[in-house]
Amino acid sequence: MKLGFSRADELFRAECADWLNGQMAGEFRDIKGITKLTASPERRKEWEQQLAAHKWSCIGWPEEWGGRNASLAHQVIFAEEYARAGVPGRVNHIGIELAGPTILAFGTDAQKQRFLPDIAAGKTIFCQGFSEPGAGSDLASVRTKARLEVVSGQEEWIVNGQKIWTSLAHISDWIFVVSRSEEGSKGPKGLTFLMMEIDQPGIEIRGITQINGDAEFNETFFTDARCPADSLIGAPGEGWKIAMGLLAFERGVSTLGQQMGFRNELDEIIAAAKANGAASDPLIRQRIAKAEIGLNLMRYGALRMLSQTDHSKIDGAALTYKIQWASWRRALGELAMDVLGQAGEVADGAEYEWDTLPNLFLYSRADTIYGGTNQIQRNLIAERGLGMPREPRGDV
Amino acid sequence: MEFAFTDEQAMIAETARAFFTENATSERTRKAMAADGIDHALWTAFCQELGLSGIGIPENAGGAGLGLVELAIIAEAAGAQVAALPMLGSLAMAAQAIAAGGSAEQQAEWLPRLLSGEVIAGYVHDAALTADGNALTGADQFVAHGAAAQVFVVTSNTGAWIIPADAAGVTVTACTTMDQTRPYARVALSGAAAAPLADAASAIAAAHRAGFVTVAAEALGGAQAALDRTVGYAKERVQFGRVIGSFQAYKHRLADMMIEIEQARSAVYWAACAVDEGSDEAELAVHSAKSFAADTYFMCAGNMIQLHGGIGFTWEHDAHLYFKRARALQSMLGSGNWHRERIASMILGDAA
């Protein structure tokens, strides 16, 4: 058991920090410190390409596909320094961390050739089409339909239905879609995983305005939307397996970078408490200490997860991680408002737009819902982690 | 960076787990509870046959080397069985203090006997202790296993001494204690002549760090055992024609226990490792671990009673052993609020 990083790792950390800080002080200083996912999309696409030009866009990928084949420790370090430098979140997070690894794991050589270079280069932005109005927590009850048809001599998939909560679909180029390709199939059977180009007449995107006034999420409508037959990842009917494989990528290295974002939020609360006198309130002091403890336990939980080499057993730290960070961050938002008082409830200008802390308070209500609600997480923990009986399925 | 047990650490964990599971049985613990709160045969076996008692004590001081990570592994295993042993006071605190702050002669005089279990030490702390030369006057109302100790390490906030329990001016009064596996004694010193430890600051710091980590590790082991035993019950007990573990209200409480336990596990080994590596985070980590793990244990032990229903409220069932130990760990060596205030002071400066 060893917590310290090696000297070589620390040198790599310095290299990451130097480059990132240089960018945020130079050509890309206008995007430094942006926390809202929807702000400055064009500049952030340029930033994706800048990362790629210096081989920082997907360091964990194999070298032949534009990565550096970086070790886990280096991926952790880059993610931490990325957030520490105040660089805004990746608009191509889905492409780099989900679509790319899925294609690497399940795609054909032709699909790798077709997609990976452009994802790595920041030229193709991906979004994720899983949830539907009728398939939220019950993700497998997908109703969007896909059928294979011959159109002017070529086989094509024709897709009809609706996705929802497609984050950043309005600035994305491609979407991966889980749809039902076997007539009459139910649940996880008969699903198919397709890559679809968004810019086509059969796909329509409408923003969903959220409680913080922002519109990061969308509804995505498919009306005879098309994609070539070879847009299929895996085989028809394997969509669930591939979607689940993809979700496993989600709790990887990016969690450490996410935590550095949390660190910035907690530091801002600490600064506010010192400035307005809340720091002398014993109850606030207790809550700030709890937040500090919780953040550190998240970091060491993530490091345990990443150090786990025996993947045959279900790792407790991995299974409990989502509800842990989501609950921690929601409590952080509440703490922020208790520190700020009524000043936190008044915006700076005429627009319904919020600074980091009030926005955290509002946005963090989503954290305990998306990616599996806290209630679903507890079911999963009890069933997969503790071997309790599964929830019975209804037939309504 | 490799935040996982080495093969050697995994082996120590397995050895300790097997030893305590086999030997620290409910029956034996209950016999000890009816006497002085120590299973003496178990303590002798642990110290002399298992060969793990010197862990965390440097080899040049007569210990087995290794560090707090390995000590935590052992405390976790003992905590899982609520073993009735003087490990905390005698090894984690007194022996650590002597190893860190005692002279070579003091180490040679006391450590071999503490590590062999021949002598049991208690840890006495009184912030208001007065020392007239090395004649000590003061008291500690809550000395763990104090009535069974033959020697005490006594600390104030700045000084540290060793004194035999039968020395003139030392009065030890056993207390009927809620947690009978670790009964307290009142130790009063009235001008008692004690031997000063050469380096008091190092002795106090070492005893605190090892004490916080050991308490946290014991709490982790207890919390996990409370969950494991409740999970076992949830799969057997049938009501309304189903095992009770199939009810969502029940499942979610079990899940909440696991969520806290996984964090407590990170906390304990973060703290142990940070101390061993001399990390800048060591102070933050030990305060985090002590407060978080003790609270986790209490939450889990409380749930253990609730989720067992009526049987969990009986003397016969072991749930109350966990519940009482958990409560004791919350209070001892500084409450959770005290530890969190230490952290708040690091972040926000001292309270106004």
Boltz contact constraints between the chains, C-beta under 6 A:
constraints:
  - contact:
      token1: [A, 1]
      token2: [B, 5]
      max_distance: 6.0
  - contact:
      token1: [A, 1]
      token2: [B, 69]
      max_distance: 6.0
  - contact:
      token1: [A, 1]
      token2: [B, 273]
      max_distance: 6.0
  - contact:
      token1: [A, 2]
      token2: [B, 2]
      max_distance: 6.0
  - contact:
      token1: [A, 3]
      token2: [B, 273]
      max_distance: 6.0
  - contact:
      token1: [A, 4]
      token2: [B, 277]
      max_distance: 6.0
  - contact:
      token1: [A, 5]
      token2: [B, 1]
      max_distance: 6.0
  - contact:
      token1: [A, 73]
      token2: [B, 1]
      max_distance: 6.0
  - contact:
      token1: [A, 270]
      token2: [B, 347]
      max_distance: 6.0
  - contact:
      token1: [A, 279]
      token2: [B, 348]
      max_distance: 6.0
  - contact:
      token1: [A, 280]
      token2: [B, 352]
      max_distance: 6.0
  - contact:
      token1: [A, 285]
      token2: [B, 344]
      max_distance: 6.0
  - contact:
      token1: [A, 286]
      token2: [B, 340]
      max_distance: 6.0
  - contact:
      token1: [A, 288]
      token2: [B, 344]
      max_distance: 6.0
  - contact:
      token1: [A, 289]
      token2: [B, 340]
      max_distance: 6.0
  - contact:
      token1: [A, 289]
      token2: [B, 343]
      max_distance: 6.0
  - contact:
      token1: [A, 289]
      token2: [B, 344]
      max_distance: 6.0
  - contact:
      token1: [A, 292]
      token2: [B, 343]
      max_distance: 6.0
  - contact:
      token1: [A, 293]
      token2: [B, 288]
      max_distance: 6.0
  - contact:
      token1: [A, 293]
      token2: [B, 292]
      max_distance: 6.0
  - contact:
      token1: [A, 297]
      token2: [B, 263]
      max_distance: 6.0
  - contact:
      token1: [A, 297]
      token2: [B, 266]
      max_distance: 6.0
  - contact:
      token1: [A, 297]
      token2: [B, 267]
      max_distance: 6.0
  - contact:
      token1: [A, 300]
      token2: [B, 266]
      max_distance: 6.0
  - contact:
      token1: [A, 300]
      token2: [B, 270]
      max_distance: 6.0
  - contact:
      token1: [A, 301]
      token2: [B, 266]
      max_distance: 6.0
  - contact:
      token1: [A, 303]
      token2: [B, 3]
      max_distance: 6.0
  - contact:
      token1: [A, 304]
      token2: [B, 3]
      max_distance: 6.0
  - contact:
      token1: [A, 304]
      token2: [B, 266]
      max_distance: 6.0
  - contact:
      token1: [A, 307]
      token2: [B, 2]
      max_distance: 6.0
  - contact:
      token1: [A, 307]
      token2: [B, 3]
      max_distance: 6.0
  - contact:
      token1: [A, 307]
      token2: [B, 4]
      max_distance: 6.0
  - contact:
      token1: [A, 316]
      token2: [B, 262]
      max_distance: 6.0
  - contact:
      token1: [A, 317]
      token2: [B, 262]
      max_distance: 6.0
  - contact:
      token1: [A, 320]
      token2: [B, 259]
      max_distance: 6.0
  - contact:
      token1: [A, 320]
      token2: [B, 262]
      max_distance: 6.0
  - contact:
      token1: [A, 323]
      token2: [B, 259]
      max_distance: 6.0
  - contact:
      token1: [A, 324]
      token2: [B, 259]
      max_distance: 6.0
  - contact:
      token1: [A, 378]
      token2: [B, 252]
      max_distance: 6.0
  - contact:
      token1: [A, 378]
      token2: [B, 255]
      max_distance: 6.0
  - contact:
      token1: [A, 381]
      token2: [B, 255]
      max_distance: 6.0
  - contact:
      token1: [A, 381]
      token2: [B, 258]
      max_distance: 6.0
  - contact:
      token1: [A, 382]
      token2: [B, 251]
      max_distance: 6.0
  - contact:
      token1: [A, 382]
      token2: [B, 254]
      max_distance: 6.0
  - contact:
      token1: [A, 382]
      token2: [B, 255]
      max_distance: 6.0
  - contact:
      token1: [A, 385]
      token2: [B, 258]
      max_distance: 6.0
  - contact:
      token1: [A, 386]
      token2: [B, 231]
      max_distance: 6.0
  - contact:
      token1: [A, 386]
      token2: [B, 254]
      max_distance: 6.0
  - contact:
      token1: [A, 388]
      token2: [B, 245]
      max_distance: 6.0
  - contact:
      token1: [A, 388]
      token2: [B, 251]
      max_distance: 6.0
  - contact:
      token1: [A, 389]
      token2: [B, 246]
      max_distance: 6.0
